[in-house]
Amino acid sequence: MKHFLSIEDFTRDEIEEIFEKAHFFKKNPYSNFLQNKTFALIFEKPSTRTRVSFEVGIKQLGGDTIFISNRDSQLARGEEISDTSRVLSRYVDGVIIRTFGHNIIEEFSKFSTVPVINALTDLRHPCQVLTDIFTIIEFLGDIEGKTISFIGDGNNMMNSWITALMRFNFTLKCVFPKGFEPDKNIVEKSQKEGIGKLILSNNPEDAFIDVDAVNTDVWASMGQEDEAEKRKNAFKDFQINEKNLSLSNNAIVLHCLPAHKGEEITKETFEKNAKYIFAQAENRLHVQKGILWKLFS
């Protein structure tokens, strides 16, 4: 029995198998692979793509889901995570969690006797970044040897991209304002154990020069709304726009959505790259099916 809390939880070979299965499910969406299996979706944060893609994916594979929001469970009233985990393990076949602190999902998985999947924490977003890599491979043929950048906040997305260097050999440029660095422990571990090259920079132009793909995210994530104005001032030069993009190697643009057009990306650049961004969004469905297949095959 295996959990998926971070990209590190799968080997490179296992990720390749997930991608191969994702390609298969993209062409053949329906099966009975998860027939008679029920999954609990515990979402303490709002979600559009993550929730819908998991629910649709599980149903297309013959399974069923139970959605549990923050107001629907005893966790919100102080029940210990370990108790909730041990109870749900007796009811369902798998648990998908979207929460705040990464320690919550680690504690839950410690006591769970069924697979737990990280649907986002404040520290990591592995399902999204595996999807981003899958999308880059679709459009660019491979990620090996490519130069990818992530411009913006040192958040769960940037952290998971840095973790991906431990499984794929590419160059990653992480570009952010001072004071908005990615997680120090993840950076140190990736630099020590990674096979790819990590470049950290506070210069916005570095995110575009000689890169093959540029990624970004909103400047203020869920739970940071009270910092929105402060962040707008700090990030104003860290925008994907046509002027900055002209410095690149005809780079494709990715965005994990939702997008705040006019902030982290201009509307013009967003629309010019819509085919990549919405393919990326669709691929959440297929890659997550691949993850479910790997955990339950």
Buried (B, 14 or more C-beta within 10 A) or exposed (E): EEBBBBBBBBEEEBBEBBBEBBBBBBEEBEBEBBEEBBBBBBBBBEBEBBBEBBBBBBEBBBBBBBBBBBEEBEBEEEEEBEEBBBEBBEEBBBBBBBBBEBEBBBBBBEBBEBBBBBBBBBBBBBBBBBBBBBBBBBBBEEBEEBBBBBBBBBBBBBBBBBBBBBBBBBBBBBBBBEEBBBBEEBBEBBBEEBEBEBEBBBEBEBBBBEBBBBBBBBBBBBEBEEEEEEBBEBBEEBBBBEEBBEBBEEBBBBBBBEBBBEBBBBEEBBEEBEEBBEBBBBBBBBBBBBBBBBBBE
